[in-house]
Amino acid sequence: MTAVAPALSSPRTERTRRLVGIDIARFFAVFGMFCIHFGVPFAHGDVEVWIAQFSSGRSTALFTLLAGVSLAMMTGRSEPPTGEALRQARIRIAVRALLLLVVGIALAKATAATGFLLTVIIPFYGLYFLLAVPLIRLRARGLLIAAVVAAAVGPQLSFVLRTWIAGDTPMRAIVDAVNLVDPAHLIADAGLFDLLLLGFYPAASYLPLVLAGMAVGRLDLQSTKVRCWLAATGLAVTTVGYQVSSWLVETVGGVPQGQIEGTVPIEHPEWLVAAAAHSGTTFELLDSGGIALVFVAVCLELADRTGRLLKPLAAAGSMALTLYAIHALVLAWQIVVGGWPLSGVPDTLAQLASMGPALPTDVPNMPAFPRDGHHPDGVVAFVNTYMPEVFLIFSIAFPLIWRRFFRRGPLEAAVSESVRRITDHLFRRH
């Protein structure tokens, strides 16, 4: 939405004042994703490994929780809308959700070369927003209850439904029939069931983080007491979640060797009690969601105590959607030109990317690594070799320059202005 200047100038109220700490938290969320896909800038050895492992899953959780915070801020903050304002807020969020679906599907198609290395999260965001529309009227307590119930039930229900879909069942027939006519599935494997159950960040598993973020956004985030409670709650949740998960994993006799990527495989239900990154289990939500709460509290406090010192990070965080899209496009470019394995990636993946004609053909969703195994040289090689550092510098410098001339980032402005124009037209008709 675009703010309209009042007839008489007045100071910005506390309710509408932008929380810089939230923008800083958004920067750390996308920075974690940069570390996973490009490598950790200015770090090597054990430090690089630790940062990458810590970021895996947790940066996505922070990004998702902050989406919920944004929803709350767009819909009244601590005072949920009612009556006509509620109806209009729901329409605005629904329109924004549909636009995010379109942007996300286009980005997923444009970055198809990344294969299994990147799943664009933006289409999933669109569905998260749509599913959250009926809950906009709730206050913090109601949203918290909804988040707890969704976290307890969602991952298990997802597992059961995916098991049914995998078998010769009417559920499988329904999914196949919908996928045949679902344009988002046909274009970029981002159809209704992909986003709800079968994709990498299914709403059935990750919606609890959005609801928790909405509950956070309904609180008085300018209160130091509230921030302390958020940090303490986050630490308690992640500690309890991790400890209970460890005990349950030991009780069921452990989990299979290796790591899982994405939702729990239906052949191994024992993974449901683990807290593996990106698994979307109840315990992963507790672990990563708790850390996200701590990050939000710390970033809010840092923003107040450091003044303009962290302005570059806040500027970058205010353009998180744009930076995320650019990083996805850059990753696709790296893979196509053969420069991705030059720096900052695990040795096993670097070797895979360099196999050339020997690349396996039976691996699902294989990235478009050069079939001749070539690597770039010259300036292109230099940029790829130092991509972690180059992209970090870009992600801070570009927003600072852009914000000198524009109030919003390119994608942020495009989405917000489109929402304003569409909803203004709809409201005039009614």
Secondary structure by P-SEA (a helix, b strand, c coil): cbbbbccccccccccccccaaaaaaaaaaaaaaaaaaccccccccaaaaaaaaaacaaaaaaaaaaaaaaaaaaccccccccaaaaaaaaaaaaaaaaaaaaaaaaaaaaacccccccccaaaaaaaaaaaacccccccaaaaaaaaaaaaacaaaaaaaaaaaaacccaaaaaaaaaaaccccccccccccccccccccccccccaaaaaaaaaaaacccccaaaaaaaaaaaaaaaaaaaaaaaaaaaaacccccccccccccccccccccccccccccaaaaaaaaaaaaaaaaaaaaaaaaacccaaaaaaaaaaaaaaaaaaaaaaaaaaaacccccccccaaaaaaaaccccccccccccccccccccccccaaaaaaaaaaaaaaaaacaaaaaaaacccccaaaaaaaaaaaaaaaaaaaac
